[in-house]
């Protein structure tokens, strides 16, 4: 018996799983996961599937996070939120603003659920999840133990965390703790947000601008399946950047605290004149080169071939290596996206 995964990931590729379980409690997840593992089935936990593509049918059990609930308390200086992992992230951002809680507005319209945010350390417009993280609540799927990791223990980096390493397998994120200062400081360092006066801007104005920009650039997954930003913004050494800047004086760049320079992957792809470029049913989005889309009944191999070509063209033109941000799933679990698209 095959169960369609097409509705459970935003790239909407034609893929099936042997079994799909939508779980709404830690106990349900634990029991179903242990049953699958004891039956030697591959296992995969998804939120909204906004950061995965399926290269093939998945020969195992896929678990869909439906844990719900938001708890809020406060003291003189901070708001504290305890958010269950299956809560929609963008709806959470809207909820905070409706309750006069600021600090997440730069992260509006990022697809996915709260439980997925620490894995990637999601970020946009100068803000990363790490900034707001208080703790992450984790379930050990082998033992049933539930424990919390502090922000420091999560080992956050750029699109990086301990959940990609030590706690990648046999662990599930149940909920996240968020801590937001009542003394709100707007972050206006990126893009059109720089136009705002930091003394007068409101959290709602920042939210509205971020939503407007993202909506203009990013296709609706129900129209063209996609996984948002397909590649990470590359970070390169200052000497390498100086070489590139000589040839391309207008290259967007973001100096990092360690002396390295972050580049805009979308700009690099755009300079290779790849907007609209298509392989099979997969294409580079015409409005935002960082987004690969399911334009016309794409299959997994189309997306892989397209990603490979994009990486090759950027490497050839700039000598810069792009790294996929999206996770690739094969028959038995995750495969190395770097190797598959090299």
Secondary structure in CASP SS format (residue, H / E / C, confidence):
PFRMAT SS
TARGET T0000
AUTHOR 0000-0000-0000
METHOD secondary structure of the structure
MODEL  1
X C 1.00
X C 1.00
X E 1.00
X E 1.00
X C 1.00
X H 1.00
X H 1.00
X H 1.00
X C 1.00
X C 1.00
X C 1.00
X C 1.00
X C 1.00
X C 1.00
X C 1.00
X E 1.00
X E 1.00
X E 1.00
X E 1.00
X E 1.00
X E 1.00
X E 1.00
X E 1.00
X C 1.00
X C 1.00
X H 1.00
X H 1.00
X H 1.00
X H 1.00
X H 1.00
X H 1.00
X H 1.00
X H 1.00
X H 1.00
X H 1.00
X H 1.00
X H 1.00
X H 1.00
X C 1.00
X C 1.00
X C 1.00
X E 1.00
X E 1.00
X E 1.00
X E 1.00
X E 1.00
X C 1.00
X C 1.00
X C 1.00
X C 1.00
X C 1.00
X E 1.00
X E 1.00
X E 1.00
X C 1.00
X C 1.00
X C 1.00
X E 1.00
X E 1.00
X E 1.00
X E 1.00
X E 1.00
X E 1.00
X E 1.00
X E 1.00
X C 1.00
X C 1.00
X C 1.00
X C 1.00
X E 1.00
X E 1.00
X E 1.00
X E 1.00
X E 1.00
X C 1.00
X C 1.00
X C 1.00
X E 1.00
X E 1.00
X E 1.00
X E 1.00
X E 1.00
X E 1.00
X E 1.00
X C 1.00
X C 1.00
X C 1.00
X E 1.00
X H 1.00
X H 1.00
X H 1.00
X H 1.00
X H 1.00
X H 1.00
X H 1.00
X H 1.00
X H 1.00
X H 1.00
X C 1.00
X C 1.00
X C 1.00
X C 1.00
X C 1.00
X C 1.00
X H 1.00
X H 1.00
X H 1.00
X C 1.00
X C 1.00
X C 1.00
X C 1.00
X C 1.00
X E 1.00
X H 1.00
X H 1.00
X H 1.00
X H 1.00
X H 1.00
X H 1.00
X H 1.00
X C 1.00
X C 1.00
X E 1.00
X E 1.00
X C 1.00
X C 1.00
X E 1.00
X E 1.00
X H 1.00
X H 1.00
X H 1.00
X H 1.00
X E 1.00
X E 1.00
X E 1.00
X E 1.00
X E 1.00
X E 1.00
X E 1.00
X E 1.00
X C 1.00
X C 1.00
X C 1.00
X C 1.00
X C 1.00
X E 1.00
X E 1.00
X E 1.00
X E 1.00
X E 1.00
X C 1.00
X H 1.00
X H 1.00
X H 1.00
X C 1.00
X C 1.00
X E 1.00
X C 1.00
X C 1.00
X E 1.00
X C 1.00
X H 1.00
X H 1.00
X H 1.00
X C 1.00
X C 1.00
X C 1.00
X C 1.00
X C 1.00
X C 1.00
X E 1.00
X E 1.00
X E 1.00
X E 1.00
X E 1.00
X E 1.00
X E 1.00
X E 1.00
X E 1.00
X E 1.00
X E 1.00
X C 1.00
X C 1.00
X C 1.00
X C 1.00
X C 1.00
X C 1.00
X C 1.00
X C 1.00
X C 1.00
X H 1.00
X H 1.00
X H 1.00
X H 1.00
X H 1.00
X C 1.00
X C 1.00
X C 1.00
X C 1.00
X C 1.00
X C 1.00
X C 1.00
X H 1.00
X H 1.00
X H 1.00
X H 1.00
X H 1.00
X H 1.00
X H 1.00
X H 1.00
X H 1.00
X H 1.00
X H 1.00
X H 1.00
X H 1.00
X H 1.00
X H 1.00
X C 1.00
X C 1.00
X C 1.00
X C 1.00
X C 1.00
X C 1.00
X C 1.00
X E 1.00
X E 1.00
X E 1.00
X E 1.00
X E 1.00
X C 1.00
X E 1.00
X C 1.00
X C 1.00
X C 1.00
X E 1.00
X E 1.00
X C 1.00
X H 1.00
X H 1.00
X H 1.00
X H 1.00
X H 1.00
X H 1.00
X H 1.00
X H 1.00
X H 1.00
X H 1.00
X C 1.00
X C 1.00
X C 1.00
X C 1.00
X C 1.00
X E 1.00
X E 1.00
X E 1.00
X C 1.00
X C 1.00
X C 1.00
X C 1.00
X C 1.00
X E 1.00
X E 1.00
X E 1.00
X C 1.00
X H 1.00
X H 1.00
X H 1.00
X H 1.00
X H 1.00
X H 1.00
X H 1.00
X C 1.00
X C 1.00
X C 1.00
X C 1.00
X C 1.00
X C 1.00
X E 1.00
X E 1.00
X C 1.00
X C 1.00
X E 1.00
X E 1.00
X E 1.00
X C 1.00
X C 1.00
X C 1.00
X C 1.00
X C 1.00
X C 1.00
X E 1.00
X E 1.00
X E 1.00
X E 1.00
X C 1.00
X C 1.00
X C 1.00
X C 1.00
X C 1.00
X H 1.00
X H 1.00
X H 1.00
X H 1.00
X H 1.00
X H 1.00
X H 1.00
X H 1.00
X H 1.00
X H 1.00
X H 1.00
X H 1.00
X H 1.00
X H 1.00
X H 1.00
X H 1.00
X H 1.00
X H 1.00
X H 1.00
X C 1.00
X C 1.00
X C 1.00
X C 1.00
X C 1.00
X E 1.00
X C 1.00
X C 1.00
X E 1.00
X E 1.00
X E 1.00
X E 1.00
X C 1.00
X C 1.00
X E 1.00
X E 1.00
X E 1.00
X C 1.00
X H 1.00
X H 1.00
X H 1.00
X H 1.00
X C 1.00
X C 1.00
END
